Amino acid sequence: MGGTLTAELPGYEGGPHTSDGGCYSITVGTALEAGIDFERPNAARLYDYYLGGAHNFASDRELGEQVTKVMPEVRAWARANRAFLARVVRYYVA
């Protein structure tokens, strides 16, 4: 496996985003060393998939499609949850 991906790693202060709004880019080898498992679905990456994001892997998409077949409303739930979180943050920072 080659290429780069974006991920949050321990030791990167401030999470995956740089102070200028960019993202840290890591190699696949570094991701494997950090314990990121490409073959096992992850709840956070599934959430990203349901929201239409790009930070998910084939295993996440496969499970996401299976869940969507059984519960087609899961994407709407994810969007509603994201909207609720945004409202809460706006309320508390105001």
N, C-alpha and C positions, 0 to 999 in steps of 0.2 A: 504494500500500500504506500503510495507516495502522495505528495501534496501537502497543503496546509489547511488548517481549520481554526476556528475561533473558539476559545473555551476559557473558562475561569479556572485558574490554577492557584493552589495555596502559595502564598508568598508574593502574589501580585496585589499590591495594595490598591484599594479602590475598585476591586472586581475586574471584570474583563475589559472595561473601557479605559482608555487613556484620558489624560486631562484635556486633550484637544478634541475629544469626542470620537476618536478612532477606537479600534479594537486591537488587542494583542493577537498576533497571529503566531501559532505554534506549529511545529511539524507533527506529523502523525506519530513518529517515534517518540517525541516528547509526550504526546498525549497518552500513548501506551505506557510509558514509564510512570506517568501520573495516575494510572489506574483507570483511565477512561475506556470503557468496554464498548466497542462498536457493535458487537453481536447481541447485546442484551438491551432491550428497550428500557428507557428511563422516563420517569414521570414528567420531569421538567421538559425533556425534548418532545414528549407526546403533547404536552400543553402547547409548545411552540408549533408543532405540526398542526394541531387543531386550529390555531390562530393564523395559519398560512405562512408561518415563518420558514426560514431556510436553515436553521441550526438544529437539524435532526438527521438521523442516519436511516439507512434502509430498514433496519430492525424496528425502529420507531414507526416508520411509515407503514410497514406491514401490519403491526399490531393496531395502529391507528385506523387503518382501513377495516380491520376485523371488528373493532369496537364500533365504528361508524355504521357498519352494516346492521349491527344489533341495536344500536342507539343513535339514530341519525341526528338527533338533537344535540349531540355532544359538542359539535362546533359552535352552536348557538350558546350553549352553556359556557363554553370557554370565553366567547366574546362578552357575554354578560358579566362573567367574573372579572374580566379585564376592565370593563367599564366601571364596575363597582369599585375596584381597587383604585382606579384613577379618581373617582369621586371622593373616596376616603382621603387620598393624598392631598387633593386640592382643598378639602375641608380643613385638614390639619395644618397645612402650610399657610392658610389664609389668616 
